Amino acid sequence: METERSSRRGWEPENVFPDFSSFKVKHILPNYGFGYRWEFKKRVNVRLDLGFGKGQTGFIFNINEVFLIVIKKWFGNQENLFYLFLFVLIVPNVVLCFTEPLPLVAKIANVLLPLGCYYLIMTLSRNCGKMLWILFLFVFFGAFQIVLLYLFGQSIIAVDMFLNLATTNSSEAMELLDNLLPALITIVILYIPALILGMISIVRKRTLSVRFIRRERRRAWVVLGAGLVSLGAAFLLDKKYEMTSDLYPVNVCYNVVLAVERNARTLDYEETSKDFTFNAAATHPAEDREIYVLVVGETSRALNWSLYGYDRETNPKLSEVSGLTAFTNVLTQSNTTHKSVPMLMSAVSAENFDSIYHQKGIITAFKEAGFKTAFFSNQRYNNSFIDFFGKEADHCDFIKEDSLTAGQNLSDDYLLALVQEELAKGNRKQFIVLHTYGSHFNYRERYPAEAAFFQPDSPADAEFKYRDNLINAYDNSIRYTDDFLSRLIGLLQQQDAGSAMLYTSDHGEDIFDDHRHLFLHASPVPSYYQLHVPFIVWTSDTYREKYPEHMDALQKNRHKSVASNRVVFHSVLDLAGVTTTYVNDSLSVASPSYTEFPRFTERPQRAAFVR
């Protein structure tokens, strides 16, 4: 039994069965049909058939193998690959022209100048595959940039994006990857084949002609010259234009250097901060039992709290709690966890962030004042200042790192059990910091099924068309935070002590709220949804009776503008009566001296003031 196969000589017979005896009638698949064949172009035939057989009907669409040969021949041509690789390298620059708010001349410069550089570099070798792999770092940046644009719609890769890679744990990454499929498909289609073709070119030692290289090098100089002229025009016409901020990939390379520098300084933290001291002292009576709790939330935005006027009942329990003050006009200074939380746990703010490498955190201040301290986290180690400040405590527990719970998606309820154990020790002076997982995406996994008050909340792709489901799940997570905080307050109320609790979130979240269709947080240019966070202070009856001046100040200041990362350190220590030269009464919302300042919010390269 024979069929035919293609070869360079034409069509040759090929055995399907090794001998006739192995052929059986059952191997026959009777079918019939009709079709149409036409010549698409020279040497390229297209065929469409309608076939019938054994109760089945189907269409067969076939492109003659000659077409595949044509494709193979095109990709085997090194000159074609040369231009293809140039296209792949310049794609991010072209896309950024449509996403970034830059003058036209700056956009032209941002395409022509990098294109000229890539063009010239590609002519340094006759093997274009080798040059593509030499430029691999820029291929990687391009892929990263496409993912960033898919997530946030605009801006280049900022310093914090690289630091996020270093501090995001594997479970967070896997939750996010499920929603990056379109971006990942684009990367696979655009970059992977190019890299493979480049490697084939290297392995098979394919080269371009000297004539081609000389011709393209002349063209590269022309493009580069035009790029330099347009760059000069950009500087002349736009006084705010900066290469380190606005010219891709110069800005990305600049940010990589900054990220590496910051990471190196972080690794040296133990050495650079070893001699630091707050010289803190307690001023409240030593015999009084006092408990102070700082709760750092995760991804909770004020707009979805009914305490702040949200039209859904997301805070049914906290709204009934006495002694609670909700601050209405609070912005975080950072929309990233790895930066916001350390600022909340220290005297450092966005204005003087570099001082963090030489200072210790709020836990150390309380320890110096004679408090027993504890830090409990429902997040993983990420080798950041969160870890460093947390480990300053007398008792530190990252519950997801425990051997029995490793890999589990733990509820914040586990933190309450640890708080209960800590309170049971009966220490005269106690300070506890809780770092929750709050409303971090995937929202549906932040609360048990029986707490699904708003429905449907079923898991859905992170797309605008599923926003209702996402909002339902997010609001359920806020209700669960409400329940968590009310039960924490209940534990404190059971203690015979003067107690205070301060809660705020590290940052907010975008959930396809406006025409930009932004989702998640940590975008290089933060939105109001990512910055506006809840901020509440609760005090016990005993505390209010003993320190009414603080309660009066809290009520007086609750509608004033607040930068959360700037005031938490000063406010908690002020409430606790802990003095140190690092405490500033004008930055404590519990002080009559609190003063409103312009709110400083960090951006990728430039600082921005938000009033």
Buried (B, 14 or more C-beta within 10 A) or exposed (E): EEEEEEEEEEEEEEEEEEEEEEEEEEEEEEEEEEEEEEEEEEEBBBBEBEBEEEEEEEEEEEEBEBBEEBEEEEBBBBEBBBEBBBBBBBBBBEBBBEBBEBBEBBBBBBBBBBBBBBBBBBBEBBBBBBBBBBBEEBBEBBBBBBBBBBBBBBBBBBBBBBBBEBBBEEBBEEBBEEBBEEBBEBBEEBBEEBBEBBBBBBEEEBBBEEEBBEEBBEEBBEBBEBBBBBBEBBBEEBEEBBBBBBBBBBBBBBBBEBBEEBBEBBEEBEEBBEEEEBEBEBEBEEEBBBBBBBBBBBBBBBBBBBBBEBEBEBBEBBBEBEBBBBBBBBBBBBBBBBBBBBBBBBBBBBBEBEEBBBBBBBBBBBBBBEBBBBBBBBBBBBEBBBBBBBEBBBBBBBBBEEEEEEEEEBBBBBBBEBBEEBBEEEBBBBBBBBBBBBBBBBBBBBBEEEBBBBEEBEEBEBEEEBBEBBBBBBBBBBBBBBBBBBBBBEBBBEBEBBBBBBBBBBBBBBBBBEEEEBBBBBBBBBBBBBBBBBBBBBBBEBBBEBBEEBBEBBEBBBEBBBBBBBBBBBBBBBBBBBBBEBBBBEBBBBBEEBEEBEBBBBBBBEEEEBE
